[in-house]
């Protein structure tokens, strides 16, 4: 089978969706299928495509839309259609189009599926309603503009749209009406799409965690420490609530090492806030790191802190952390419900004060008498004995607050690829009938 994936952003740009697309492509290819990913050309300075991925990518004409040139926009229209058609003419026939985007990628993908006369699977990754309302008071006008753009790019909607769909939900419903199957990366977002009339049935196809990377990172011993280690990973933007997290660390007064991984437009403000609150001895900025290093940081941490609320449609990092045995401090109860593992903490509401209190509770539970702890993960290979600072006042319990492997194996990409292939098989069977 040859699957054409169309996305809003280049798979080598930063973001959880892009990580998911790269992993899905790799595991589908291992299963014997061909995957072509069409997305806006990447304008990041110094970017050079991986030779192993060059043939799998179709770079669509695009313009950068962020100051760091990390993200781009491709206009859905005849020029983009011609570039994509020329690239596909050099490849085997496409059996199915899988749109993994909600904006220009979705429109380009719908046009491609129409032209190729193949079925369309549409995965909705973006909480358009919540995300738009979070950044502008003119959200209703933005939703109207999206519907107008969709109409200009695709013409009349080719399918029934529920009268329950309003605003951003109606825009998504008009896209969904073109699809043979609609999916979402989490159960809570699938439920919300159905509740707002986007589609009568929304399947769940999660972004998985790379089996091989997990196995390699699991083999690493966890480093010694004198106090608990918390980690935060993500794009430093307002919806991720990174500034609120830094404020909560300051308000909590926790004795812990806190490491923030990632970059973004708020990075200078995050750095200033850390300095202003005098947190330089506890809070470290690690910057953007490769995927394997991000996994290693989660594996080594005593807890991941997940701070966004009502925005994430999956929130991949808590799933990655769970596979590695690391519990999460959840701000979003819906993500906590989706992960549904036995270890972790939930912040009772969205205030900085509540997050500060929960951070304090978690750190207190993680900190134990060093005489009772080796500060080594009991699941790691006992080849090298890691020393514990004898002067340390605190150490970390290595076993009580870890996620059992039996609870998290369902999050591995190998398991999620089987789910995805089941969706493809059903869509193709219906199409041929």
Number of C-alpha atoms within 10 A of each C-alpha: 16 18 19 26 25 29 27 25 26 27 24 20 19 18 14 17 24 19 19 20 20 15 21 22 21 17 19 21 14 10 13 10 13 19 23 21 24 26 29 26 23 25 19 15 9 6 11 10 12 9 8 7 14 11 14 16 20 22 19 25 18 17 16 17 12 12 8 12 14 19 21 22 22 22 18 24 15 12 13 19 17 12 14 19 14 11 16 16 10 8 13 10 13 20 18 23 28 25 28 28 23 20 23 24 24 25 25 28 28 27 20 22 23 14 11 15 13 17 24 28 25 28 25 25 19 21 19 20 19 16 15 17 14 13 11 11 10 10 19 16 12 17 22 15 13 19 19 14 17 22 15 12 18 19 10 10 15 13 13 12 20 17 11 13 20 17 19 22 24 22 26 30 27 24 27 29 19 21 23 18 21 27 26 25 25 23 21 17 26 22 15 16 24 17 14 20 19 28 25 14 14 23 18 21 21 25 27 25 29 24 17 12 14 19 12 12 19 20 12 15 20 22 14 18 20 21 23 25 23 24 23 25 26 24 21 22 16 15 18 18 18 24 22 20 21 22 19 22 26 19 17 19 14 21 18 23 18 25 20 22 20 19 20 17 14 15 18 11 13 23 17 12 17 21 13 11 13 12 18 14 12 17 21 16 17 13 15 17 14 9 12 14 14 21 25 20 24 29 29 24 24 28 31 27 23 27 22 22 19 15 19 22 21 24 24 25 21 25 29 25 27 30 30 26 27 23 27 31 22 24 25 21 15 20 25 20 12 16 21 14 18 13 17 20 18 18 21 14 13 15 12 20 17 17 27 22 18 21 27 20 14 21 20 15 14 22 22 20 12 20 10 10 16 18 23 22 21 12 14 13 13 11 7 8 11 15 12 18 13 11 8 12 12 21 24 28 23 19 17 10 20 22 21 18 12 9 15 19 18 15 21 20 23 20 15 20 22 15 16 17 14 11 19 22 13 12 18 16 9 10 13 8 5
